[in-house]
Amino acid sequence: MTSPPQPSSLLNSTTKELSGHTIHGAATLPASYITRSPAAVESEPVVKEEIPTVDISLLRNGDLHQRSSIISEIGRACREWGCFTVVNHGISEKLQREMVEAFGGFFNLTEEEKAVYKMKNIFDPICHGTSTNLMGTHVRFWRDFLRVTVYPVLYYPTKPIHFRRVSEDYALQTKEIINELLRAISESLGLEESFIEESLDLASGSQILNGNFYPPCPQAELVMGLPPHSDPAIFSLLIQNNTTCNGLQVLHNDKWVIIDLIKPSFLFLLGDHIEIISNGRYKSVVHRVMVSSESTRISVGISILPPTDVVLAPAPRLLESSGSPNEPRRLTVKEFLALKYQNKGMNSAMDLINM
């Protein structure tokens, strides 16, 4: 049997390379990946709970009472959880599977083929990288990623060859769901249905596909795929491959809740931008990713981002009704993103803009 290729440098390798490389014992796993201790793992409260479910078809086809009821459910889920399962959305399981497989095909390319898209700038329309740096320079996480801008211009890697077709179909169909949810969230806050879209100038924004690859790790209990964080975005819709590893966990009532994502549903994750617009009424959900020693997990998220010069601020109506004499700072999307990465330990968007 041919041995897997030896990485030229463990610290310069992707996690896929490291996973394919036979690693024996903690001493040979790069120390920068070891972010958890067995004692901490045992003491953490991790539970299984059912998160809210939203039937999005009732936003489209329900009567006025049903639509009003679903909007109330969305508001309650955003307020109490910051996440929910989206069902009856109209996107075929076949297209979802093809999208995950397209990302899987990319991650299975040779390192040389993927290197063409190596991240140079976080705003690159296509960027591939490994790990992430949310906690410090010397800390790494067990994850490779590919981020692709699909709107207003459709970008795509040239391999695998079906990536373009699938990503274009997927982006178009999920855009409808995103728009429906944006309108419903606005209404749930007592705002005009177009408020979020117009205040964030989403007509001039971008739509992003994020693929995350979490290969098996021989010491899965000591590493993390992603550390606890909230997303600097409006919200994301997430799917994943068929895997025995339910690695995603959300923080709810000081406990980590394991997310069991059942196909063909989507997982909705509320981001920082909505927390700010809602003046803290809705909280961006803090989540993390665990990895497996046996199976590979691939997740695909899609979201929309405002232009970087758009100002993030609470909706005036919600600011007035809060009774607070202090008005939060007004930051552009670009300024907020910079502040977020300067203060890696803070997860609350409102804490950041009130600094």
Secondary structure, 3 states (H helix, E strand, C coil): CCCCCCCCCHHHCCHHHHHHCCCCCHHHCCHHHCCCCHHHHHHCCEECCCCCEEECHHHHHCCHHHHHHHHHHHHHHHHHCCEEEEECCCCCHHHHHHHHHHHHHHHCCCHHHHHCCECCCCCCCEEEEECCCCCCCCCCCCCEEEEEEEECCCCCCCCCCCHHHHHHHHHHHHHHHHHHHHHHHHHHCCCCCCHHHHHCCHHHCEEEEEEEEECCCCCHHHCCCEEEECCCCCEEEEEECCCCCCCEEEEECCEEEECCCCCCCEEEEECHHHHHHCCCCCCCCCEEECCCCCCCEEEEEEEEECCCCCEECCCHHHHHHHCCCCCCCCEEHHHHHHHHHHCCCCCCHHHHHCC
